[in-house]
Amino acid sequence: MSSFLLTLANPATLLSFAALSVSLGTTAGSSWFLPAGIAAGSGCWWLLFVSILKWISGKLPASFTRWLNLSSAAILILFSLYGILTALNGMDGPR
């Protein structure tokens, strides 16, 4: 449930809601049907996605799952270090 709420709180999702409401005008944007429909569609997509991943993960060997988790963690750590180093390098001022 926390992952689903985190997905709904994603800035890209919120901006998409806002852009769609503005583009449709005041009559469609003021209705609760549009955001409710988008939220229901997002929820159904999320449930389908999680169900498929759960089904696939049951068919994979434990060694592959462990390797996938470790490689994903390593990639995330490398991206984080790159971001930190880039931010620290940018603190020197304009070049």
C-alpha positions as CSV (number, residue, x, y, z in Angstrom):
1,M,0.0,0.0,0.0
2,S,2.9,2.4,0.8
3,S,4.4,1.8,-2.7
4,F,1.0,2.6,-4.3
5,L,0.7,5.8,-2.3
6,L,4.3,6.7,-3.1
7,T,3.5,6.2,-6.8
8,L,0.5,8.5,-6.5
9,A,2.6,11.1,-4.8
10,N,5.1,11.1,-7.7
11,P,5.7,14.6,-9.0
12,A,5.4,13.4,-12.6
13,T,2.0,11.9,-11.8
14,L,0.8,15.1,-10.1
15,L,2.0,17.3,-13.0
16,S,0.2,15.0,-15.4
17,F,-3.0,15.3,-13.5
18,A,-2.7,19.1,-13.5
19,A,-1.7,19.4,-17.2
20,L,-4.6,17.1,-18.2
21,S,-7.1,19.1,-16.1
22,V,-5.9,22.4,-17.5
23,S,-5.9,21.2,-21.1
24,L,-9.5,20.0,-20.9
25,G,-10.8,23.3,-19.7
26,T,-12.8,24.3,-16.7
27,T,-15.8,22.1,-17.2
28,A,-13.9,18.8,-17.4
29,G,-11.2,20.0,-15.0
30,S,-13.7,20.8,-12.2
31,S,-15.2,17.3,-12.3
32,W,-14.1,14.6,-9.9
33,F,-14.6,11.9,-12.6
34,L,-11.4,12.7,-14.4
35,P,-9.0,12.4,-11.5
36,A,-11.0,9.5,-10.1
37,G,-10.7,7.7,-13.4
38,I,-7.0,8.4,-13.7
39,A,-6.4,7.2,-10.1
40,A,-8.5,4.0,-10.8
41,G,-6.6,3.4,-14.0
42,S,-3.2,3.9,-12.2
43,G,-4.3,1.6,-9.4
44,C,-5.4,-1.2,-11.9
45,W,-2.1,-0.8,-13.8
46,W,-0.1,-1.0,-10.5
47,L,-2.0,-4.1,-9.4
48,L,-1.5,-5.8,-12.8
49,F,2.2,-4.9,-12.8
50,V,2.8,-6.2,-9.3
51,S,0.9,-9.4,-10.0
52,I,2.9,-10.1,-13.1
53,L,6.2,-9.4,-11.3
54,K,5.1,-11.7,-8.4
55,W,4.3,-14.5,-10.9
56,I,7.6,-14.0,-12.7
57,S,9.7,-13.9,-9.5
58,G,8.2,-17.2,-8.4
59,K,9.6,-18.8,-11.6
60,L,13.2,-17.4,-11.3
61,P,15.9,-19.1,-9.3
62,A,16.9,-17.5,-6.0
63,S,20.5,-17.0,-7.3
64,F,19.2,-14.9,-10.2
65,T,17.0,-12.8,-7.9
66,R,20.0,-12.2,-5.6
67,W,22.3,-11.3,-8.5
68,L,19.6,-8.9,-9.8
69,N,19.2,-7.3,-6.4
70,L,22.9,-6.8,-5.9
71,S,23.5,-5.4,-9.4
72,S,20.5,-3.0,-9.0
73,A,21.9,-1.8,-5.7
74,A,25.4,-1.3,-7.2
75,I,23.9,0.8,-10.1
76,L,21.9,2.9,-7.7
77,I,25.0,3.5,-5.5
78,L,27.0,4.5,-8.6
79,F,24.3,7.0,-9.7
80,S,24.1,8.4,-6.2
81,L,27.8,8.9,-6.0
82,Y,27.9,10.5,-9.4
83,G,25.1,12.9,-8.4
84,I,26.9,13.8,-5.1
85,L,30.2,14.4,-6.9
86,T,28.5,16.4,-9.6
87,A,26.7,18.6,-6.9
88,L,29.9,19.0,-5.0
89,N,31.9,20.0,-8.1
90,G,29.2,22.5,-9.0
91,M,29.6,24.2,-5.6
92,D,32.9,25.7,-6.7
93,G,31.1,28.4,-8.5
94,P,30.8,29.2,-12.2
95,R,33.6,28.2,-14.5
